Amino acid sequence: MSKSNDINSENVNLVYKETSGNRKTCIIPDDITFIRVLSASMHAGMLKEGLISFELMQKLYKLEPKVQHYHYAWWIYAQPSRTCRKSRETHPKDAYST
């Protein structure tokens, strides 16, 4: 894992903790904050946290998703299919035969 992924993971974890119902702080994230969280989630491979943040944005903070939010949400949803495709390419064909 590269250093940039570590930084992204730390940032996602920090914002995820702050936005997941912990209202002790006075930080109110805006739509730009969630664009950054979704981007960092995508690049760090933190798919679950990214999708939860997307839902929190709409349900908890009542923010209407913009094109950029949907863009990153789509990429987050696409990650598992890419992983499956990549693993099929690297494994022998016999492993997938029935």
N, C-alpha and C positions, 0 to 999 in steps of 0.2 A: 504494500500500500504506500502510495507516495505521500509526501508531506502535505500537499494541497488537499488530498482526501481527508487527512487527519484534521486539518483546519476546518474543512467543511463539516465533518462529523461533529466536531466540538460546537460549531455555530448552530447546527441543526438541533443538537441536544439542548443547548442553552435556550433557544427560542421555543423549542417544543415544550420544555418544562415551564417556561413563562406563559405560554399561551394555552396550555392544556387544562385550564380551569383554575389555575393558581392566581387568584385575583388580589393577592397581598401587595403586589407592586402597582405602581401607577402607570405602567407602560401599556399603552393601547396601540397594538399594531395596526398599520394601515395596509392598503393594497400593495404598496411597494415592498413592505416587509415580507408579505406572503410570497411575492414573486421571488425574492431572494431565498426564502426558506425552501420553496419548491425547487428552485434551481440547485441549491446546495444538496437537497435530498436526492435529486436525480444524479448529480455528479458523485455523491458519496455512496450511492447504492442503498440508501436508507428509504426503501420503497414504502414500508408500512408507515413510518413517521411522516413522509411526504403526503400520503393519502389522508392520514388523520388530520394533518394541518390544513389540507384543502377543505375537509369537512368542517373543521373548527372555524375557518374563515367565514363560511357561510352561516353556520348554525349559531355559533357563540358570539361572533363579532358582527354578524349581519352585513357582511361585505359582499357585494355582487361581484362574481368572478368576471374578469376581463379576458380578452383573447390570450394574453400572456399567461394567465393562470391556467387556462385550458390547455395551452401548449405544453406547459411543464407537466400537468396532470396526465396528458396523453402519453408523454414520454415515460413517465413513471409507470403507467399501466403497460406500456410496450416492453419494459425491461425484462420481465420474466420470459416472454416469448423469444427475445433475443438470446437469453441465456440458454434456453432449451435448444434453439437452433444451433448455437455455438457448440454445445456439448454433443449434439448429434454429429456435427462435422468432425469433431476430434476423436470420437469413439468409433471403433470398427463397426461396419454395417451388420455383422453377425449379432451384435448385442441387441439390435432392435428388430431382428427377424422373429417371426412367430412360428 
